[in-house]
């Protein structure tokens, strides 16, 4: 459960923005969407490997500059 302390006189929009940011960091929506469908473990591993290759290529390109 996410608790956001609201200070006295604080704008409700600001508190709502803090709540949304904190909720996004928990990854609840991402997990919920992932649980709606089943991905085979081999597909998940392949996607993770492709992402790692992509990130590594970006880091190497950044180092080359």
N, CA, C and O atoms as CSV, one atom per row, in Angstrom:
chain,resi,resn,atom,element,x,y,z
A,1,UNK,N,N,0.829,-1.171,0.000
A,1,UNK,CA,C,0.000,0.000,0.000
A,1,UNK,C,C,0.883,1.247,0.000
A,1,UNK,O,O,1.819,1.359,0.792
A,2,UNK,N,N,0.577,2.165,-0.883
A,2,UNK,CA,C,1.372,3.380,-1.013
A,2,UNK,C,C,0.786,4.464,-0.119
A,2,UNK,O,O,-0.410,4.751,-0.159
A,3,UNK,N,N,1.654,5.053,0.683
A,3,UNK,CA,C,1.222,6.121,1.572
A,3,UNK,C,C,1.942,7.396,1.173
A,3,UNK,O,O,3.170,7.431,1.086
A,4,UNK,N,N,1.169,8.433,0.934
A,4,UNK,CA,C,1.717,9.738,0.579
A,4,UNK,C,C,1.291,10.730,1.658
A,4,UNK,O,O,0.114,11.082,1.740
A,5,UNK,N,N,2.230,11.182,2.483
A,5,UNK,CA,C,1.855,12.193,3.478
A,5,UNK,C,C,1.631,13.543,2.794
A,5,UNK,O,O,2.498,14.035,2.071
A,6,UNK,N,N,0.479,14.124,3.027
A,6,UNK,CA,C,0.147,15.423,2.451
A,6,UNK,C,C,0.355,16.476,3.522
A,6,UNK,O,O,-0.247,16.422,4.594
A,7,UNK,N,N,1.221,17.438,3.214
A,7,UNK,CA,C,1.517,18.499,4.169
A,7,UNK,C,C,0.371,19.507,4.201
A,7,UNK,O,O,-0.366,19.661,3.227
A,8,UNK,N,N,0.242,20.161,5.292
A,8,UNK,CA,C,-0.833,21.136,5.446
A,8,UNK,C,C,-0.607,22.307,4.485
A,8,UNK,O,O,0.473,22.897,4.443
A,9,UNK,N,N,-1.638,22.623,3.725
A,9,UNK,CA,C,-1.545,23.716,2.756
A,9,UNK,C,C,-0.926,23.296,1.429
A,9,UNK,O,O,-0.748,24.128,0.539
A,10,UNK,N,N,-0.589,21.992,1.284
A,10,UNK,CA,C,0.013,21.522,0.034
A,10,UNK,C,C,-1.060,21.376,-1.048
A,10,UNK,O,O,-2.186,20.959,-0.776
A,11,UNK,N,N,-0.696,21.719,-2.237
A,11,UNK,CA,C,-1.610,21.614,-3.373
A,11,UNK,C,C,-1.927,20.141,-3.627
A,11,UNK,O,O,-1.027,19.301,-3.611
A,12,UNK,N,N,-3.197,19.827,-3.861
A,12,UNK,CA,C,-3.614,18.432,-4.070
A,12,UNK,C,C,-3.038,17.888,-5.374
A,12,UNK,O,O,-2.753,16.695,-5.473
A,13,UNK,N,N,-2.865,18.753,-6.379
A,13,UNK,CA,C,-2.275,18.305,-7.642
A,13,UNK,C,C,-0.839,17.843,-7.444
A,13,UNK,O,O,-0.400,16.868,-8.054
A,14,UNK,N,N,-0.117,18.548,-6.592
A,14,UNK,CA,C,1.276,18.179,-6.314
A,14,UNK,C,C,1.343,16.824,-5.596
A,14,UNK,O,O,2.190,15.987,-5.910
A,15,UNK,N,N,0.444,16.623,-4.637
A,15,UNK,CA,C,0.405,15.350,-3.911
A,15,UNK,C,C,0.002,14.216,-4.846
A,15,UNK,O,O,0.535,13.110,-4.748
A,16,UNK,N,N,-0.930,14.482,-5.746
A,16,UNK,CA,C,-1.345,13.464,-6.705
A,16,UNK,C,C,-0.204,13.100,-7.639
A,16,UNK,O,O,-0.033,11.935,-7.997
A,17,UNK,N,N,0.569,14.087,-8.028
A,17,UNK,CA,C,1.722,13.838,-8.902
A,17,UNK,C,C,2.760,12.969,-8.187
A,17,UNK,O,O,3.345,12.072,-8.796
A,18,UNK,N,N,2.991,13.235,-6.888
A,18,UNK,CA,C,3.910,12.396,-6.113
A,18,UNK,C,C,3.398,10.971,-6.005
A,18,UNK,O,O,4.170,10.016,-6.089
A,19,UNK,N,N,2.073,10.831,-5.815
A,19,UNK,CA,C,1.479,9.498,-5.733
A,19,UNK,C,C,1.677,8.737,-7.037
A,19,UNK,O,O,2.072,7.571,-7.025
A,20,UNK,N,N,1.405,9.390,-8.156
A,20,UNK,CA,C,1.545,8.732,-9.455
A,20,UNK,C,C,2.980,8.303,-9.697
A,20,UNK,O,O,3.225,7.207,-10.201
A,21,UNK,N,N,3.937,9.164,-9.338
A,21,UNK,CA,C,5.349,8.840,-9.530
A,21,UNK,C,C,5.750,7.635,-8.681
A,21,UNK,O,O,6.460,6.745,-9.149
A,22,UNK,N,N,5.294,7.616,-7.440
A,22,UNK,CA,C,5.613,6.508,-6.539
A,22,UNK,C,C,4.974,5.210,-7.021
A,22,UNK,O,O,5.586,4.144,-6.960
A,23,UNK,N,N,3.725,5.314,-7.506
A,23,UNK,CA,C,3.016,4.143,-8.012
A,23,UNK,C,C,3.725,3.580,-9.239
A,23,UNK,O,O,3.830,2.362,-9.386
A,24,UNK,N,N,4.208,4.442,-10.112
A,24,UNK,CA,C,4.919,4.005,-11.319
A,24,UNK,C,C,6.206,3.275,-10.958
A,24,UNK,O,O,6.576,2.303,-11.616
A,25,UNK,N,N,6.886,3.736,-9.920
A,25,UNK,CA,C,8.144,3.108,-9.502
A,25,UNK,C,C,7.939,1.692,-8.969
A,25,UNK,O,O,8.837,0.855,-9.065
A,26,UNK,N,N,6.757,1.421,-8.408
A,26,UNK,CA,C,6.517,0.081,-7.876
A,26,UNK,C,C,6.408,-0.954,-8.990
A,26,UNK,O,O,6.685,-2.132,-8.766
A,27,UNK,N,N,6.004,-0.527,-10.195
A,27,UNK,CA,C,5.896,-1.444,-11.317
A,27,UNK,C,C,4.638,-2.296,-11.281
A,27,UNK,O,O,4.596,-3.351,-11.915
A,28,UNK,N,N,3.631,-1.875,-10.570
A,28,UNK,CA,C,2.405,-2.663,-10.424
A,28,UNK,C,C,1.672,-2.815,-11.750
A,28,UNK,O,O,1.233,-3.914,-12.090
A,29,UNK,N,N,1.538,-1.742,-12.493
A,29,UNK,CA,C,0.828,-1.810,-13.777
A,29,UNK,C,C,1.597,-2.660,-14.787
A,29,UNK,O,O,0.998,-3.420,-15.549
A,30,UNK,N,N,2.904,-2.532,-14.790
A,30,UNK,CA,C,3.728,-3.314,-15.703
A,30,UNK,C,C,3.559,-4.806,-15.413
A,30,UNK,O,O,3.434,-5.614,-16.333
A,31,UNK,N,N,3.557,-5.160,-14.131
A,31,UNK,CA,C,3.380,-6.551,-13.742
A,31,UNK,C,C,1.978,-7.054,-14.083
A,31,UNK,O,O,1.811,-8.191,-14.524
A,32,UNK,N,N,0.983,-6.210,-13.879
A,32,UNK,CA,C,-0.395,-6.579,-14.187
A,32,UNK,C,C,-0.548,-6.882,-15.680
A,32,UNK,O,O,-1.170,-7.876,-16.056
A,33,UNK,N,N,0.016,-6.027,-16.517
A,33,UNK,CA,C,-0.062,-6.251,-17.965
A,33,UNK,C,C,0.693,-7.509,-18.373
A,33,UNK,O,O,0.265,-8.231,-19.274
A,34,UNK,N,N,1.813,-7.768,-17.713
A,34,UNK,CA,C,2.600,-8.956,-18.038
A,34,UNK,C,C,1.844,-10.232,-17.645
A,34,UNK,O,O,1.992,-11.262,-18.302
A,35,UNK,N,N,1.049,-10.172,-16.597
A,35,UNK,CA,C,0.309,-11.349,-16.138
A,35,UNK,C,C,-0.946,-11.627,-16.957
A,35,UNK,O,O,-1.547,-12.693,-16.822
A,36,UNK,N,N,-1.347,-10.690,-17.796
A,36,UNK,CA,C,-2.550,-10.898,-18.599
A,36,UNK,C,C,-2.325,-11.918,-19.700
A,36,UNK,O,O,-3.277,-12.517,-20.201
A,37,UNK,N,N,-1.083,-12.117,-20.074
A,37,UNK,CA,C,-0.803,-13.100,-21.118
A,37,UNK,C,C,0.385,-13.951,-20.671
A,37,UNK,O,O,1.174,-13.542,-19.820
A,38,UNK,N,N,0.493,-15.142,-21.263
A,38,UNK,CA,C,1.589,-16.035,-20.927
A,38,UNK,C,C,2.618,-15.991,-22.033
A,38,UNK,O,O,2.290,-16.164,-23.207
A,39,UNK,N,N,3.852,-15.761,-21.660
A,39,UNK,CA,C,4.964,-15.830,-22.600
A,39,UNK,C,C,5.826,-17.028,-22.222
A,39,UNK,O,O,6.150,-17.248,-21.055
A,40,UNK,N,N,6.183,-17.787,-23.237
A,40,UNK,CA,C,7.026,-18.936,-22.974
A,40,UNK,C,C,8.376,-18.467,-22.434
A,40,UNK,O,O,8.862,-17.406,-22.825
A,41,UNK,N,N,8.983,-19.242,-21.544
A,41,UNK,CA,C,10.278,-18.848,-20.981
A,41,UNK,C,C,11.344,-18.623,-22.051
A,41,UNK,O,O,12.199,-17.751,-21.897
A,42,UNK,N,N,11.301,-19.395,-23.122
A,42,UNK,CA,C,12.291,-19.220,-24.174
A,42,UNK,C,C,12.121,-17.867,-24.873
A,42,UNK,O,O,13.105,-17.243,-25.272
A,43,UNK,N,N,10.877,-17.421,-25.017
A,43,UNK,CA,C,10.609,-16.124,-25.639
A,43,UNK,C,C,11.079,-14.999,-24.724
A,43,UNK,O,O,11.665,-14.020,-25.184
A,44,UNK,N,N,10.820,-15.143,-23.436
A,44,UNK,CA,C,11.250,-14.134,-22.469
A,44,UNK,C,C,12.770,-14.027,-22.475
A,44,UNK,O,O,13.320,-12.926,-22.495
A,45,UNK,N,N,13.449,-15.179,-22.459
A,45,UNK,CA,C,14.916,-15.175,-22.466
A,45,UNK,C,C,15.455,-14.544,-23.740
A,45,UNK,O,O,16.434,-13.798,-23.695
A,46,UNK,N,N,14.835,-14.829,-24.865
A,46,UNK,CA,C,15.281,-14.264,-26.138
A,46,UNK,C,C,15.139,-12.751,-26.128
A,46,UNK,O,O,16.032,-12.038,-26.587
A,47,UNK,N,N,14.007,-12.253,-25.601
A,47,UNK,CA,C,13.787,-10.804,-25.529
A,47,UNK,C,C,14.802,-10.138,-24.605
A,47,UNK,O,O,15.308,-9.058,-24.908
A,48,UNK,N,N,15.099,-10.781,-23.482
A,48,UNK,CA,C,16.085,-10.217,-22.561
A,48,UNK,C,C,17.463,-10.178,-23.200
A,48,UNK,O,O,18.210,-9.216,-23.022
A,49,UNK,N,N,17.797,-11.219,-23.942
A,49,UNK,CA,C,19.096,-11.265,-24.605
A,49,UNK,C,C,19.197,-10.181,-25.675
A,49,UNK,O,O,20.226,-9.514,-25.780
A,50,UNK,N,N,18.140,-9.998,-26.470
A,50,UNK,CA,C,18.139,-8.960,-27.497
A,50,UNK,C,C,18.235,-7.563,-26.878
A,50,UNK,O,O,18.918,-6.689,-27.413
A,51,UNK,N,N,17.555,-7.357,-25.760
A,51,UNK,CA,C,17.620,-6.067,-25.085
A,51,UNK,C,C,19.029,-5.809,-24.556
A,51,UNK,O,O,19.535,-4.692,-24.654
A,52,UNK,N,N,19.662,-6.840,-23.994
A,52,UNK,CA,C,21.018,-6.694,-23.476
A,52,UNK,C,C,21.998,-6.365,-24.599
A,52,UNK,O,O,22.904,-5.550,-24.422
A,53,UNK,N,N,21.812,-7.000,-25.750
A,53,UNK,CA,C,22.677,-6.715,-26.904
A,53,UNK,C,C,22.490,-5.274,-27.360
A,53,UNK,O,O,23.458,-4.584,-27.680
A,54,UNK,N,N,21.243,-4.830,-27.389
A,54,UNK,CA,C,20.938,-3.466,-27.813
A,54,UNK,C,C,21.554,-2.436,-26.858
A,54,UNK,O,O,22.158,-1.456,-27.295
A,55,UNK,N,N,21.395,-2.669,-25.562
A,55,UNK,CA,C,21.932,-1.742,-24.569
A,55,UNK,C,C,23.451,-1.716,-24.642
A,55,UNK,O,O,24.064,-0.654,-24.528
A,56,UNK,N,N,24.050,-2.867,-24.829
A,56,UNK,CA,C,25.502,-2.940,-24.917
A,56,UNK,C,C,26.009,-2.193,-26.148
A,56,UNK,O,O,27.040,-1.525,-26.087
A,57,UNK,N,N,25.294,-2.303,-27.256
A,57,UNK,CA,C,25.711,-1.587,-28.461
A,57,UNK,C,C,25.582,-0.076,-28.265
A,57,UNK,O,O,26.409,0.688,-28.762
A,58,UNK,N,N,24.538,0.359,-27.535
A,58,UNK,CA,C,24.403,1.784,-27.244
A,58,UNK,C,C,25.542,2.285,-26.363
A,58,UNK,O,O,26.070,3.374,-26.589
A,59,UNK,N,N,25.918,1.507,-25.375
A,59,UNK,CA,C,27.007,1.912,-24.488
A,59,UNK,C,C,28.339,1.947,-25.229
A,59,UNK,O,O,29.156,2.836,-24.991
A,60,UNK,N,N,28.561,1.001,-26.113
A,60,UNK,CA,C,29.802,1.008,-26.888
A,60,UNK,C,C,29.850,2.201,-27.830
A,60,UNK,O,O,30.906,2.809,-28.011
A,61,UNK,N,N,28.710,2.542,-28.433
A,61,UNK,CA,C,28.649,3.690,-29.330
A,61,UNK,C,C,28.892,4.981,-28.542
A,61,UNK,O,O,29.518,5.917,-29.039
A,62,UNK,N,N,28.391,5.013,-27.317
A,62,UNK,CA,C,28.566,6.199,-26.479
A,62,UNK,C,C,30.037,6.346,-26.067
A,62,UNK,O,O,30.550,7.462,-25.983
A,63,UNK,N,N,30.696,5.245,-25.815
A,63,UNK,CA,C,32.106,5.284,-25.430
A,63,UNK,C,C,32.992,5.726,-26.599
A,63,UNK,O,O,34.045,6.331,-26.396
A,64,UNK,N,N,32.567,5.423,-27.789
A,64,UNK,CA,C,33.358,5.749,-28.969
A,64,UNK,C,C,33.365,7.230,-29.307
A,64,UNK,O,O,34.223,7.693,-30.058
A,65,UNK,N,N,32.412,7.976,-28.758
A,65,UNK,CA,C,32.331,9.413,-29.065
A,65,UNK,C,C,33.331,10.229,-28.337
A,65,UNK,O,O,33.372,11.448,-28.503
